[in-house]
């Protein structure tokens, strides 16, 4: 029983780590490719354009990967 809980905990932890890594890489990519949006979001406190562009980057990356399947 303990091993099942530990396995689930590690699975959830791994999933969270993967999602965090993808968002970190996408944020860095966005900072390098569209710094104006990032600076505007940080300077003005308006995070909506940053989140929108971040979602666009992640979507395009997933769409690009799915072309190979």
C-alpha positions as CSV (number, residue, x, y, z in Angstrom):
1,X,0.0,0.0,0.0
2,X,2.8,2.4,0.8
3,X,4.5,1.6,-2.5
4,X,1.4,2.5,-4.4
5,X,1.1,5.9,-2.7
6,X,4.7,6.5,-3.3
7,X,4.4,5.6,-6.9
8,X,1.4,8.0,-7.4
9,X,3.2,10.7,-5.5
10,X,6.3,10.4,-7.7
11,X,4.1,10.3,-10.8
12,X,2.3,13.5,-9.8
13,X,5.6,15.1,-8.9
14,X,7.1,14.1,-12.2
15,X,4.1,15.6,-14.1
16,X,4.4,18.8,-12.2
17,X,8.1,19.0,-12.9
18,X,7.6,18.4,-16.6
19,X,4.9,21.2,-16.8
20,X,7.2,23.6,-14.8
21,X,10.1,22.8,-17.1
22,X,8.0,23.4,-20.3
23,X,6.7,26.7,-18.9
24,X,10.2,27.8,-17.9
25,X,11.6,27.0,-21.4
26,X,8.7,28.7,-23.1
27,X,9.2,31.8,-20.9
28,X,12.9,32.0,-21.8
29,X,12.1,31.5,-25.5
30,X,9.5,34.3,-25.3
31,X,12.0,36.5,-23.5
32,X,14.5,35.9,-26.3
33,X,12.1,36.2,-29.3
34,X,9.7,38.9,-28.0
35,X,11.3,40.9,-25.3
36,X,9.0,43.9,-25.8
37,X,6.0,41.9,-24.6
38,X,7.9,40.6,-21.5
39,X,9.2,44.0,-20.6
40,X,5.8,45.6,-21.0
41,X,4.2,43.0,-18.8
42,X,6.8,43.3,-16.1
43,X,6.9,47.1,-16.2
44,X,3.2,47.8,-16.4
45,X,2.1,44.9,-14.1
46,X,-0.2,43.7,-16.8
47,X,0.4,40.0,-17.2
48,X,-2.3,39.2,-19.7
49,X,-0.2,39.8,-22.9
50,X,2.6,37.8,-21.4
51,X,0.3,34.8,-20.6
52,X,-1.3,35.1,-24.1
53,X,2.1,35.0,-25.8
54,X,3.3,32.2,-23.5
55,X,0.3,30.1,-24.4
56,X,0.8,30.9,-28.1
57,X,4.5,29.7,-27.9
58,X,3.5,26.4,-26.1
59,X,0.6,25.8,-28.6
60,X,2.9,26.3,-31.6
61,X,5.5,24.0,-30.0
62,X,2.9,21.2,-29.4
63,X,1.4,21.7,-32.9
64,X,4.9,21.4,-34.4
65,X,5.6,18.2,-32.5
66,X,2.3,16.7,-33.5
67,X,3.1,17.1,-37.2
68,X,5.6,14.3,-36.8
69,X,3.1,11.8,-35.5
